[in-house]
Amino acid sequence: MTTPRIRIAIVDDHPMVAEGIQSILESYDDVEVIATLASGHAIIEQVGALNPDVILLDLNMPGIGGLSTTEIILERRPETRILILSMHDSPEYITSALSHGAAGYVLKDVPTDEIKRAIDAVMAGQRYLCTGAKGSLAPYDSREREQLTNREQTILLQLAQGKSNKEVGLALDISVRTVETHRKNIKRKLGISSTAGLTRYALEHGVLQGTGVSL
């Protein structure tokens, strides 16, 4: 029985870039490029019909940018792996992409085989940063982050389980406004800007298994 090929959608508003990546990926037997699209709007509209395993997504596009596109797609199809393709190697761009739920970040000038390695890594459930992105992020990651309080850890656990602010408030007997305040503080301390990012953080750091959480 043959293994199903990895279904890839390429989203980039520069046709030459999209075509170049497509030609690279089509040389691999275990990959199928199912679409090349030029905007965030297009992939958002078609993601349900296309059912891609991995989306290679340009960060800077007219209309809906890569970050907003990532967040919308993951709200609708959380199982989709999104690899950001970008020319920007600044830590702010990289951390922002990861905090929005992207599974990886690849610079557009990487060797051609590294795109395939990135796809294989995210398909295996791993986060992938290309060498240039890792090097850029290292000093940024070494800075101390504020620690979450026990209360914030508890609320993070609730939010990562998919509960709304109202549901968290009922569970912990606090107001919705208080939950929202805690939520903002958690995002600020962790450098995360989306609910999908919070969930990914909770999974990667064992929060969903109750590690370090007082309920």
TIVOLUM-156539 format. One record per residue: residue number from 1; residue in one letter; x, y, z of N, C-alpha, C, CB in turn. Coordinates in steps of 0.02 Angstrom, whole numbers, padded with zeros to 5 digits, always signed. Glycine has a CB too. Example, Ala and Ser with C-alpha at 12.3 -4.5 7.8 and 13.67 -1.06 7.14 Angstrom:
# TIVOLUM-156539
{1; "A"; {+00660; -00284; +00390}; {+00615; -00225; +00390}; {+00660; -00165; +00390}; {+00565; -00224; +00452}} {2; "S"; {+00642; -00112; +00354}; {+00684; -00053; +00357}; {+00645; +00002; +00394}; {+00704; -00030; +00286}} 
This chain:
# TIVOLUM-156539
{1; "M"; {+00042; -00060; +00000}; {+00000; +00000; +00000}; {+00044; +00063; +00000}; {-00048; +00000; +00062}} {2; "T"; {+00032; +00107; -00048}; {+00073; +00167; -00052}; {+00053; +00219; +00000}; {+00068; +00198; -00123}} {3; "T"; {+00102; +00256; +00025}; {+00090; +00309; +00074}; {+00061; +00369; +00038}; {+00154; +00327; +00112}} {4; "P"; {+00008; +00399; +00064}; {-00020; +00459; +00032}; {+00032; +00515; +00029}; {-00082; +00484; +00071}} {5; "R"; {+00031; +00551; -00026}; {+00079; +00606; -00034}; {+00059; +00666; +00009}; {+00084; +00626; -00109}} {6; "I"; {+00108; +00705; +00028}; {+00096; +00765; +00069}; {+00065; +00818; +00023}; {+00162; +00791; +00103}} {7; "R"; {+00007; +00843; +00043}; {-00029; +00892; +00002}; {-00006; +00962; +00021}; {-00106; +00884; +00010}} {8; "I"; {+00021; +00998; -00027}; {+00051; +01064; -00015}; {+00014; +01118; -00053}; {+00125; +01063; -00035}} {9; "A"; {-00001; +01173; -00019}; {-00026; +01234; -00052}; {+00027; +01288; -00042}; {-00096; +01256; -00022}} {10; "I"; {+00043; +01323; -00097}; {+00092; +01377; -00095}; {+00054; +01443; -00103}; {+00146; +01369; -00151}} {11; "V"; {+00066; +01489; -00056}; {+00031; +01553; -00058}; {+00083; +01609; -00058}; {-00018; +01561; +00002}} {12; "D"; {+00091; +01641; -00116}; {+00140; +01695; -00123}; {+00117; +01741; -00180}; {+00212; +01667; -00136}} {13; "D"; {+00120; +01806; -00169}; {+00095; +01852; -00221}; {+00148; +01866; -00275}; {+00073; +01917; -00189}} {14; "H"; {+00206; +01833; -00271}; {+00256; +01838; -00324}; {+00256; +01773; -00364}; {+00327; +01853; -00293}} {15; "P"; {+00229; +01774; -00425}; {+00222; +01712; -00464}; {+00287; +01674; -00474}; {+00192; +01728; -00531}} {16; "M"; {+00342; +01711; -00485}; {+00406; +01677; -00497}; {+00429; +01638; -00435}; {+00460; +01727; -00517}} {17; "V"; {+00416; +01665; -00376}; {+00434; +01631; -00314}; {+00392; +01567; -00307}; {+00423; +01677; -00252}} {18; "A"; {+00326; +01574; -00316}; {+00281; +01517; -00309}; {+00299; +01462; -00359}; {+00208; +01538; -00319}} {19; "E"; {+00312; +01483; -00422}; {+00329; +01433; -00473}; {+00396; +01399; -00459}; {+00331; +01466; -00543}} {20; "G"; {+00443; +01437; -00432}; {+00508; +01408; -00416}; {+00503; +01356; -00361}; {+00556; +01463; -00394}} {21; "I"; {+00464; +01372; -00309}; {+00454; +01324; -00254}; {+00416; +01263; -00279}; {+00416; +01357; -00195}} {22; "Q"; {+00366; +01274; -00321}; {+00328; +01219; -00348}; {+00373; +01171; -00387}; {+00271; +01244; -00393}} {23; "S"; {+00416; +01198; -00429}; {+00460; +01155; -00469}; {+00507; +01115; -00425}; {+00500; +01197; -00520}} {24; "I"; {+00530; +01146; -00370}; {+00573; +01110; -00323}; {+00536; +01051; -00291}; {+00599; +01158; -00267}} {25; "L"; {+00476; +01066; -00267}; {+00439; +01015; -00230}; {+00414; +00959; -00275}; {+00380; +01046; -00194}} {26; "E"; {+00399; +00974; -00337}; {+00374; +00923; -00382}; {+00427; +00871; -00401}; {+00346; +00955; -00444}} {27; "S"; {+00490; +00885; -00382}; {+00542; +00835; -00394}; {+00542; +00779; -00342}; {+00611; +00869; -00396}} {28; "Y"; {+00502; +00787; -00289}; {+00497; +00736; -00237}; {+00435; +00693; -00248}; {+00496; +00769; -00166}} {29; "D"; {+00444; +00628; -00242}; {+00389; +00582; -00256}; {+00335; +00583; -00202}; {+00415; +00512; -00262}} {30; "D"; {+00353; +00604; -00140}; {+00304; +00600; -00085}; {+00268; +00666; -00073}; {+00339; +00579; -00022}} {31; "V"; {+00274; +00713; -00121}; {+00243; +00779; -00114}; {+00198; +00793; -00174}; {+00297; +00835; -00107}} {32; "E"; {+00141; +00823; -00161}; {+00096; +00844; -00214}; {+00077; +00918; -00203}; {+00032; +00799; -00218}} {33; "V"; {+00095; +00961; -00250}; {+00075; +01031; -00246}; {+00004; +01036; -00274}; {+00125; +01079; -00285}} {34; "I"; {-00044; +01049; -00230}; {-00114; +01049; -00251}; {-00140; +01117; -00272}; {-00157; +01022; -00195}} {35; "A"; {-00102; +01171; -00255}; {-00124; +01238; -00274}; {-00067; +01288; -00264}; {-00186; +01260; -00234}} {36; "T"; {-00064; +01338; -00308}; {-00022; +01397; -00297}; {-00069; +01457; -00299}; {+00036; +01403; -00350}} {37; "L"; {-00071; +01494; -00245}; {-00118; +01549; -00238}; {-00080; +01614; -00224}; {-00170; +01535; -00183}} {38; "A"; {-00112; +01670; -00237}; {-00077; +01734; -00233}; {-00098; +01779; -00176}; {-00086; +01771; -00297}} {39; "S"; {-00143; +01755; -00132}; {-00166; +01799; -00078}; {-00191; +01759; -00019}; {-00220; +01846; -00103}} {40; "G"; {-00192; +01793; +00039}; {-00222; +01764; +00099}; {-00296; +01750; +00089}; {-00211; +01808; +00158}} {41; "H"; {-00331; +01796; +00056}; {-00402; +01787; +00043}; {-00414; +01721; +00007}; {-00430; +01846; +00002}} {42; "A"; {-00373; +01707; -00044}; {-00383; +01648; -00086}; {-00376; +01584; -00046}; {-00334; +01648; -00144}} {43; "I"; {-00324; +01579; -00004}; {-00315; +01516; +00034}; {-00368; +01510; +00088}; {-00245; +01514; +00065}} {44; "I"; {-00389; +01565; +00118}; {-00442; +01562; +00169}; {-00506; +01536; +00138}; {-00453; +01632; +00201}} {45; "E"; {-00522; +01560; +00078}; {-00583; +01539; +00044}; {-00580; +01466; +00022}; {-00597; +01584; -00016}} {46; "Q"; {-00521; +01443; +00003}; {-00516; +01377; -00029}; {-00487; +01322; +00016}; {-00474; +01383; -00090}} {47; "V"; {-00466; +01339; +00076}; {-00431; +01290; +00118}; {-00474; +01229; +00132}; {-00408; +01321; +00183}} {48; "G"; {-00539; +01239; +00141}; {-00584; +01183; +00155}; {-00588; +01135; +00097}; {-00653; +01208; +00172}} {49; "A"; {-00592; +01161; +00037}; {-00597; +01119; -00023}; {-00530; +01087; -00040}; {-00623; +01161; -00083}} {50; "L"; {-00476; +01125; -00031}; {-00410; +01098; -00049}; {-00385; +01046; +00001}; {-00360; +01155; -00054}} {51; "N"; {-00399; +01057; +00065}; {-00379; +01011; +00118}; {-00303; +00998; +00117}; {-00417; +00945; +00111}} {52; "P"; {-00262; +01051; +00120}; {-00190; +01040; +00118}; {-00163; +01014; +00185}; {-00153; +01105; +00100}} {53; "D"; {-00109; +00976; +00182}; {-00075; +00956; +00243}; {-00030; +01013; +00268}; {-00033; +00892; +00231}} {54; "V"; {+00003; +01045; +00220}; {+00049; +01100; +00237}; {+00036; +01158; +00190}; {+00124; +01076; +00231}} {55; "I"; {+00037; +01218; +00218}; {+00032; +01279; +00178}; {+00098; +01317; +00184}; {-00028; +01324; +00201}} {56; "L"; {+00130; +01330; +00128}; {+00189; +01373; +00126}; {+00163; +01444; +00114}; {+00241; +01351; +00070}} {57; "L"; {+00170; +01487; +00163}; {+00135; +01551; +00163}; {+00183; +01610; +00167}; {+00086; +01554; +00221}} {58; "D"; {+00177; +01654; +00117}; {+00217; +01716; +00118}; {+00193; +01760; +00176}; {+00211; +01754; +00051}} {59; "L"; {+00240; +01793; +00209}; {+00222; +01835; +00266}; {+00192; +01901; +00245}; {+00283; +01847; +00309}} {60; "N"; {+00221; +01932; +00194}; {+00198; +01999; +00173}; {+00161; +01994; +00107}; {+00258; +02047; +00166}} {61; "M"; {+00095; +02002; +00111}; {+00052; +02001; +00051}; {+00002; +02058; +00056}; {+00016; +01933; +00043}} {62; "P"; {-00020; +02084; -00001}; {-00072; +02135; +00001}; {-00137; +02106; +00027}; {-00083; +02166; -00069}} {63; "G"; {-00179; +02149; +00056}; {-00242; +02124; +00085}; {-00229; +02094; +00153}; {-00275; +02073; +00038}} {64; "I"; {-00249; +02031; +00161}; {-00238; +01997; +00225}; {-00166; +01970; +00225}; {-00289; +01939; +00235}} {65; "G"; {-00127; +01991; +00274}; {-00057; +01969; +00278}; {-00051; +01898; +00304}; {-00018; +02015; +00323}} {66; "G"; {+00010; +01874; +00306}; {+00022; +01804; +00325}; {+00003; +01788; +00397}; {+00094; +01788; +00315}} {67; "L"; {+00012; +01836; +00443}; {-00004; +01823; +00513}; {-00079; +01813; +00523}; {+00021; +01879; +00557}} {68; "S"; {-00119; +01860; +00496}; {-00192; +01855; +00502}; {-00217; +01793; +00466}; {-00226; +01918; +00475}} {69; "T"; {-00188; +01779; +00408}; {-00208; +01719; +00370}; {-00195; +01656; +00411}; {-00171; +01716; +00304}} {70; "T"; {-00137; +01653; +00443}; {-00119; +01595; +00485}; {-00171; +01586; +00540}; {-00050; +01604; +00516}} {71; "E"; {-00188; +01639; +00574}; {-00234; +01634; +00630}; {-00303; +01611; +00608}; {-00239; +01701; +00666}} {72; "I"; {-00328; +01639; +00552}; {-00395; +01621; +00527}; {-00396; +01548; +00505}; {-00415; +01667; +00468}} {73; "I"; {-00345; +01526; +00470}; {-00343; +01457; +00446}; {-00341; +01408; +00505}; {-00283; +01445; +00400}} {74; "L"; {-00300; +01423; +00555}; {-00294; +01377; +00612}; {-00357; +01375; +00654}; {-00235; +01396; +00654}} {75; "E"; {-00395; +01429; +00655}; {-00459; +01428; +00690}; {-00507; +01380; +00655}; {-00490; +01498; +00693}} {76; "R"; {-00503; +01377; +00588}; {-00549; +01335; +00549}; {-00523; +01263; +00542}; {-00559; +01365; +00480}} {77; "R"; {-00456; +01257; +00534}; {-00427; +01190; +00524}; {-00364; +01185; +00566}; {-00410; +01178; +00448}} {78; "P"; {-00370; +01171; +00631}; {-00312; +01171; +00676}; {-00258; +01120; +00657}; {-00334; +01157; +00746}} {79; "E"; {-00277; +01069; +00619}; {-00229; +01017; +00602}; {-00181; +01038; +00545}; {-00266; +00954; +00582}} {80; "T"; {-00196; +01093; +00511}; {-00154; +01117; +00456}; {-00087; +01142; +00482}; {-00190; +01173; +00417}} {81; "R"; {-00033; +01122; +00449}; {+00033; +01147; +00467}; {+00049; +01206; +00421}; {+00088; +01092; +00462}} {82; "I"; {+00068; +01262; +00451}; {+00084; +01321; +00412}; {+00158; +01338; +00419}; {+00041; +01381; +00433}} {83; "L"; {+00192; +01340; +00362}; {+00262; +01360; +00360}; {+00266; +01430; +00330}; {+00305; +01309; +00318}} {84; "I"; {+00292; +01476; +00368}; {+00299; +01545; +00343}; {+00361; +01549; +00300}; {+00303; +01595; +00402}} {85; "L"; {+00353; +01580; +00241}; {+00410; +01595; +00197}; {+00420; +01670; +00198}; {+00397; +01569; +00123}} {86; "S"; {+00481; +01692; +00210}; {+00491; +01764; +00217}; {+00563; +01783; +00200}; {+00475; +01786; +00288}} {87; "M"; {+00571; +01847; +00182}; {+00638; +01875; +00172}; {+00664; +01905; +00237}; {+00638; +01928; +00116}} {88; "H"; {+00620; +01913; +00287}; {+00637; +01947; +00349}; {+00665; +01898; +00401}; {+00575; +01984; +00377}} {89; "D"; {+00723; +01914; +00428}; {+00753; +01870; +00479}; {+00756; +01903; +00547}; {+00823; +01849; +00457}} {90; "S"; {+00717; +01957; +00558}; {+00719; +01990; +00623}; {+00680; +01948; +00675}; {+00689; +02061; +00618}} {91; "P"; {+00703; +01948; +00738}; {+00669; +01907; +00789}; {+00595; +01924; +00797}; {+00704; +01917; +00856}} {92; "E"; {+00578; +01988; +00788}; {+00508; +02008; +00796}; {+00463; +01974; +00745}; {+00501; +02084; +00790}} {93; "Y"; {+00486; +01970; +00683}; {+00446; +01936; +00632}; {+00439; +01862; +00649}; {+00479; +01945; +00562}} {94; "I"; {+00493; +01831; +00668}; {+00493; +01759; +00681}; {+00449; +01741; +00740}; {+00564; +01733; +00692}} {95; "T"; {+00459; +01777; +00796}; {+00420; +01761; +00856}; {+00346; +01776; +00845}; {+00446; +01800; +00916}} {96; "S"; {+00332; +01828; +00807}; {+00262; +01845; +00793}; {+00229; +01790; +00752}; {+00257; +01912; +00757}} {97; "A"; {+00265; +01763; +00703}; {+00237; +01709; +00662}; {+00224; +01647; +00704}; {+00285; +01692; +00605}} {98; "L"; {+00271; +01629; +00747}; {+00263; +01570; +00789}; {+00206; +01580; +00840}; {+00328; +01553; +00826}} {99; "S"; {+00201; +01641; +00866}; {+00148; +01654; +00915}; {+00079; +01653; +00884}; {+00160; +01722; +00949}} {100; "H"; {+00075; +01664; +00819}; {+00010; +01660; +00785}; {-00007; +01588; +00766}; {+00011; +01704; +00722}} {101; "G"; {+00039; +01541; +00781}; {+00024; +01470; +00770}; {+00061; +01438; +00713}; {-00048; +01462; +00758}} {102; "A"; {+00105; +01475; +00679}; {+00143; +01444; +00625}; {+00187; +01387; +00653}; {+00188; +01497; +00589}} {103; "A"; {+00193; +01334; +00613}; {+00233; +01276; +00634}; {+00306; +01285; +00618}; {+00207; +01213; +00602}} {104; "G"; {+00322; +01333; +00575}; {+00392; +01344; +00558}; {+00403; +01408; +00520}; {+00417; +01286; +00516}} {105; "Y"; {+00466; +01426; +00512}; {+00485; +01489; +00480}; {+00547; +01475; +00437}; {+00499; +01545; +00533}} {106; "V"; {+00540; +01490; +00373}; {+00594; +01476; +00326}; {+00608; +01538; +00285}; {+00575; +01416; +00279}} {107; "L"; {+00671; +01558; +00282}; {+00691; +01615; +00241}; {+00692; +01594; +00167}; {+00760; +01642; +00263}} {108; "K"; {+00675; +01642; +00124}; {+00667; +01625; +00053}; {+00734; +01610; +00019}; {+00634; +01682; +00017}} {109; "D"; {+00790; +01627; +00051}; {+00854; +01614; +00018}; {+00887; +01549; +00042}; {+00900; +01672; +00030}} {110; "V"; {+00848; +01505; +00074}; {+00878; +01442; +00098}; {+00892; +01396; +00039}; {+00830; +01407; +00148}} {111; "P"; {+00938; +01348; +00048}; {+00949; +01297; -00004}; {+00884; +01260; -00019}; {+01004; +01247; +00018}} {112; "T"; {+00877; +01239; -00081}; {+00813; +01211; -00102}; {+00791; +01150; -00061}; {+00816; +01192; -00174}} {113; "D"; {+00840; +01108; -00040}; {+00820; +01048; -00003}; {+00796; +01064; +00068}; {+00879; +00999; +00000}} {114; "E"; {+00810; +01125; +00092}; {+00789; +01141; +00161}; {+00714; +01151; +00165}; {+00825; +01203; +00185}} {115; "I"; {+00683; +01172; +00111}; {+00610; +01179; +00111}; {+00578; +01110; +00122}; {+00584; +01211; +00045}} {116; "K"; {+00605; +01060; +00089}; {+00579; +00991; +00098}; {+00591; +00967; +00170}; {+00611; +00943; +00047}} {117; "R"; {+00650; +00982; +00198}; {+00663; +00962; +00267}; {+00613; +00995; +00315}; {+00736; +00981; +00287}} {118; "A"; {+00597; +01058; +00301}; {+00549; +01094; +00342}; {+00480; +01061; +00339}; {+00544; +01168; +00321}} {119; "I"; {+00460; +01042; +00279}; {+00395; +01009; +00270}; {+00393; +00943; +00308}; {+00381; +00997; +00195}} {120; "D"; {+00446; +00903; +00301}; {+00449; +00839; +00336}; {+00447; +00848; +00412}; {+00512; +00800; +00317}} {121; "A"; {+00481; +00901; +00436}; {+00482; +00913; +00509}; {+00413; +00930; +00535}; {+00532; +00969; +00525}} {122; "V"; {+00379; +00976; +00502}; {+00313; +00997; +00529}; {+00262; +00941; +00520}; {+00289; +01061; +00493}} {123; "M"; {+00270; +00899; +00469}; {+00226; +00841; +00461}; {+00237; +00791; +00517}; {+00237; +00807; +00393}} {124; "A"; {+00297; +00791; +00547}; {+00312; +00747; +00603}; {+00293; +00779; +00670}; {+00387; +00729; +00603}} {125; "G"; {+00261; +00837; +00666}; {+00238; +00869; +00728}; {+00290; +00913; +00761}; {+00215; +00818; +00776}} {126; "Q"; {+00344; +00927; +00726}; {+00398; +00968; +00755}; {+00392; +01041; +00731}; {+00467; +00939; +00736}} {127; "R"; {+00422; +01086; +00769}; {+00429; +01155; +00747}; {+00494; +01160; +00707}; {+00430; +01205; +00807}} {128; "Y"; {+00493; +01199; +00652}; {+00553; +01204; +00611}; {+00573; +01277; +00600}; {+00542; +01169; +00544}} {129; "L"; {+00634; +01292; +00617}; {+00664; +01357; +00602}; {+00725; +01345; +00559}; {+00682; +01396; +00667}} {130; "C"; {+00730; +01379; +00502}; {+00789; +01371; +00461}; {+00850; +01399; +00499}; {+00780; +01405; +00392}} {131; "T"; {+00909; +01383; +00475}; {+00970; +01402; +00510}; {+00974; +01478; +00522}; {+01031; +01379; +00472}} {132; "G"; {+00958; +01517; +00471}; {+00960; +01590; +00477}; {+00911; +01616; +00529}; {+00945; +01622; +00411}} {133; "A"; {+00852; +01586; +00532}; {+00802; +01607; +00581}; {+00823; +01588; +00651}; {+00733; +01576; +00564}} {134; "K"; {+00852; +01529; +00659}; {+00876; +01507; +00725}; {+00930; +01555; +00751}; {+00904; +01436; +00722}} {135; "G"; {+00977; +01572; +00707}; {+01031; +01617; +00728}; {+01006; +01685; +00747}; {+01081; +01623; +00673}} {136; "S"; {+00956; +01709; +00711}; {+00927; +01775; +00727}; {+00889; +01774; +00792}; {+00881; +01797; +00671}} {137; "L"; {+00859; +01716; +00807}; {+00815; +01711; +00866}; {+00853; +01697; +00930}; {+00763; +01657; +00855}} {138; "A"; {+00914; +01669; +00925}; {+00950; +01647; +00984}; {+00960; +01701; +01037}; {+01017; +01621; +00964}} {139; "P"; {+00984; +01761; +01019}; {+00991; +01813; +01071}; {+00925; +01835; +01100}; {+01027; +01873; +01043}} {140; "Y"; {+00873; +01834; +01058}; {+00806; +01854; +01079}; {+00778; +01804; +01130}; {+00759; +01861; +01019}} {141; "D"; {+00787; +01740; +01114}; {+00761; +01687; +01158}; {+00798; +01685; +01225}; {+00767; +01620; +01124}} {142; "S"; {+00860; +01709; +01226}; {+00899; +01705; +01288}; {+00878; +01758; +01339}; {+00972; +01713; +01272}} {143; "R"; {+00839; +01808; +01316}; {+00817; +01859; +01364}; {+00767; +01829; +01413}; {+00786; +01919; +01327}} {144; "E"; {+00771; +01852; +01474}; {+00725; +01826; +01525}; {+00654; +01849; +01511}; {+00748; +01848; +01595}} {145; "R"; {+00608; +01802; +01517}; {+00537; +01819; +01513}; {+00508; +01820; +01583}; {+00498; +01768; +01468}} {146; "E"; {+00457; +01860; +01592}; {+00422; +01861; +01656}; {+00389; +01793; +01666}; {+00369; +01918; +01658}} {147; "Q"; {+00390; +01769; +01727}; {+00360; +01704; +01743}; {+00284; +01713; +01753}; {+00393; +01673; +01805}} {148; "L"; {+00247; +01662; +01732}; {+00175; +01663; +01745}; {+00162; +01648; +01819}; {+00138; +01612; +01700}} {149; "T"; {+00113; +01683; +01847}; {+00092; +01666; +01915}; {+00053; +01601; +01913}; {+00048; +01724; +01945}} {150; "N"; {+00042; +01572; +01972}; {+00002; +01509; +01975}; {-00067; +01520; +01946}; {-00003; +01484; +02049}} {151; "R"; {-00096; +01579; +01960}; {-00163; +01594; +01935}; {-00162; +01597; +01859}; {-00190; +01660; +01964}} {152; "E"; {-00111; +01629; +01831}; {-00106; +01635; +01758}; {-00094; +01566; +01726}; {-00049; +01682; +01739}} {153; "Q"; {-00056; +01523; +01759}; {-00046; +01455; +01734}; {-00112; +01417; +01732}; {+00006; +01417; +01776}} {154; "T"; {-00151; +01427; +01784}; {-00217; +01394; +01788}; {-00261; +01418; +01731}; {-00251; +01408; +01856}} {155; "I"; {-00262; +01483; +01719}; {-00304; +01511; +01666}; {-00278; +01490; +01597}; {-00307; +01588; +01671}} {156; "L"; {-00212; +01487; +01589}; {-00184; +01463; +01526}; {-00207; +01392; +01511}; {-00108; +01466; +01527}} {157; "L"; {-00208; +01349; +01561}; {-00231; +01281; +01552}; {-00304; +01280; +01528}; {-00225; +01241; +01618}} {158; "Q"; {-00345; +01321; +01560}; {-00417; +01324; +01541}; {-00424; +01348; +01469}; {-00456; +01370; +01589}} {159; "L"; {-00388; +01401; +01451}; {-00393; +01429; +01384}; {-00367; +01380; +01332}; {-00353; +01495; +01380}} {160; "A"; {-00313; +01344; +01348}; {-00284; +01296; +01301}; {-00331; +01237; +01289}; {-00217; +01271; +01328}} {161; "Q"; {-00377; +01225; +01335}; {-00427; +01172; +01326}; {-00485; +01196; +01283}; {-00453; +01148; +01394}} {162; "G"; {-00480; +01258; +01259}; {-00531; +01284; +01213}; {-00589; +01319; +01246}; {-00557; +01229; +01173}} {163; "K"; {-00583; +01334; +01311}; {-00638; +01367; +01346}; {-00639; +01442; +01331}; {-00631; +01355; +01422}} {164; "S"; {-00699; +01469; +01329}; {-00707; +01541; +01319}; {-00693; +01578; +01383}; {-00778; +01557; +01294}} {165; "N"; {-00687; +01645; +01379}; {-00676; +01685; +01440}; {-00733; +01674; +01490}; {-00671; +01760; +01422}} {166; "K"; {-00794; +01669; +01464}; {-00852; +01659; +01508}; {-00848; +01592; +01543}; {-00917; +01664; +01467}} {167; "E"; {-00829; +01540; +01506}; {-00824; +01473; +01535}; {-00769; +01469; +01588}; {-00812; +01420; +01481}} {168; "V"; {-00713; +01503; +01574}; {-00658; +01505; +01622}; {-00681; +01542; +01685}; {-00595; +01540; +01592}} {169; "G"; {-00716; +01598; +01676}; {-00740; +01636; +01733}; {-00787; +01595; +01777}; {-00777; +01698; +01709}} {170; "L"; {-00831; +01556; +01746}; {-00877; +01514; +01784}; {-00839; +01459; +01821}; {-00929; +01482; +01737}} {171; "A"; {-00790; +01429; +01787}; {-00752; +01375; +01818}; {-00712; +01398; +01878}; {-00706; +01343; +01766}} {172; "L"; {-00685; +01459; +01874}; {-00641; +01485; +01927}; {-00675; +01535; +01973}; {-00580; +01516; +01896}} {173; "D"; {-00740; +01547; +01959}; {-00779; +01594; +02000}; {-00748; +01664; +02000}; {-00785; +01567; +02071}} {174; "I"; {-00731; +01688; +01941}; {-00706; +01756; +01933}; {-00743; +01788; +01874}; {-00628; +01758; +01922}} {175; "S"; {-00740; +01854; +01869}; {-00777; +01889; +01816}; {-00743; +01880; +01748}; {-00783; +01963; +01833}} {176; "V"; {-00784; +01890; +01695}; {-00757; +01886; +01628}; {-00703; +01939; +01618}; {-00814; +01895; +01575}} {177; "R"; {-00713; +01998; +01646}; {-00664; +02051; +01640}; {-00597; +02031; +01672}; {-00690; +02116; +01673}} {178; "T"; {-00600; +01997; +01728}; {-00539; +01973; +01761}; {-00503; +01922; +01718}; {-00555; +01944; +01830}} {179; "V"; {-00541; +01877; +01688}; {-00511; +01827; +01643}; {-00477; +01862; +01585}; {-00565; +01778; +01616}} {180; "E"; {-00510; +01912; +01556}; {-00481; +01948; +01500}; {-00416; +01983; +01519}; {-00531; +01999; +01472}} {181; "T"; {-00415; +02011; +01579}; {-00353; +02044; +01603}; {-00297; +01993; +01610}; {-00366; +02078; +01671}} {182; "H"; {-00312; +01936; +01640}; {-00262; +01883; +01647}; {-00238; +01860; +01578}; {-00290; +01823; +01687}} {183; "R"; {-00285; +01853; +01532}; {-00269; +01829; +01465}; {-00220; +01877; +01431}; {-00334; +01823; +01422}} {184; "K"; {-00233; +01942; +01436}; {-00188; +01992; +01407}; {-00119; +01988; +01438}; {-00217; +02063; +01415}} {185; "N"; {-00117; +01980; +01505}; {-00052; +01975; +01539}; {-00013; +01913; +01518}; {-00063; +01975; +01615}} {186; "I"; {-00049; +01857; +01509}; {-00017; +01795; +01488}; {+00014; +01804; +01418}; {-00068; +01736; +01487}} {187; "K"; {-00025; +01833; +01372}; {+00000; +01844; +01304}; {+00061; +01890; +01305}; {-00055; +01874; +01260}} {188; "R"; {+00058; +01943; +01345}; {+00114; +01990; +01349}; {+00177; +01956; +01375}; {+00096; +02050; +01393}} {189; "K"; {+00170; +01918; +01430}; {+00228; +01886; +01461}; {+00259; +01834; +01414}; {+00207; +01854; +01526}} {190; "L"; {+00217; +01798; +01378}; {+00243; +01744; +01335}; {+00261; +01769; +01265}; {+00192; +01689; +01330}} {191; "G"; {+00243; +01832; +01249}; {+00256; +01857; +01182}; {+00213; +01823; +01130}; {+00328; +01848; +01164}} {192; "I"; {+00151; +01807; +01150}; {+00104; +01771; +01107}; {+00044; +01815; +01094}; {+00082; +01703; +01138}} {193; "S"; {+00021; +01816; +01031}; {-00033; +01864; +01014}; {-00099; +01831; +00993}; {-00009; +01908; +00959}} {194; "S"; {-00103; +01765; +00995}; {-00164; +01732; +00973}; {-00182; +01673; +01018}; {-00158; +01709; +00900}} {195; "T"; {-00245; +01653; +01016}; {-00267; +01594; +01054}; {-00234; +01531; +01028}; {-00344; +01587; +01051}} {196; "A"; {-00226; +01527; +00961}; {-00192; +01469; +00932}; {-00120; +01465; +00958}; {-00192; +01473; +00854}} {197; "G"; {-00088; +01523; +00965}; {-00020; +01524; +00992}; {-00017; +01501; +01064}; {+00009; +01594; +00986}} {198; "L"; {-00067; +01521; +01104}; {-00070; +01499; +01174}; {-00077; +01423; +01178}; {-00129; +01533; +01210}} {199; "T"; {-00120; +01396; +01135}; {-00130; +01324; +01135}; {-00066; +01287; +01116}; {-00187; +01304; +01087}} {200; "R"; {-00032; +01313; +01064}; {+00031; +01282; +01042}; {+00083; +01285; +01099}; {+00058; +01317; +00979}} {201; "Y"; {+00086; +01343; +01133}; {+00133; +01349; +01189}; {+00117; +01298; +01243}; {+00130; +01421; +01219}} {202; "A"; {+00052; +01291; +01259}; {+00032; +01244; +01311}; {+00050; +01172; +01293}; {-00044; +01249; +01323}} {203; "L"; {+00043; +01155; +01229}; {+00061; +01087; +01206}; {+00136; +01076; +01211}; {+00037; +01076; +01134}} {204; "E"; {+00175; +01126; +01187}; {+00247; +01118; +01185}; {+00279; +01117; +01254}; {+00278; +01174; +01145}} {205; "H"; {+00245; +01150; +01304}; {+00274; +01154; +01370}; {+00240; +01110; +01422}; {+00272; +01226; +01394}} {206; "G"; {+00199; +01063; +01397}; {+00169; +01014; +01442}; {+00114; +01041; +01487}; {+00221; +00985; +01485}} {207; "V"; {+00088; +01101; +01472}; {+00036; +01130; +01514}; {-00027; +01088; +01513}; {+00020; +01202; +01492}} {208; "L"; {-00042; +01060; +01455}; {-00103; +01020; +01449}; {-00100; +00955; +01487}; {-00118; +01006; +01377}} {209; "Q"; {-00039; +00935; +01507}; {-00032; +00876; +01549}; {-00031; +00896; +01623}; {+00031; +00836; +01531}} {210; "G"; {-00040; +00960; +01636}; {-00044; +00984; +01705}; {+00022; +01004; +01735}; {-00075; +00933; +01747}} {211; "T"; {+00076; +01005; +01695}; {+00142; +01021; +01722}; {+00143; +01092; +01749}; {+00196; +01012; +01668}} {212; "G"; {+00160; +01099; +01812}; {+00168; +01165; +01842}; {+00104; +01203; +01850}; {+00213; +01204; +01801}} {213; "V"; {+00048; +01169; +01846}; {-00017; +01204; +01850}; {-00052; +01185; +01915}; {-00061; +01186; +01788}} {214; "S"; {-00078; +01234; +01950}; {-00115; +01222; +02011}; {-00188; +01236; +01998}; {-00089; +01266; +02069}} {215; "L"; {-00229; +01184; +02004}; {-00301; +01193; +01992}; {-00338; +01190; +02058}; {-00328; +01139; +01944}} 
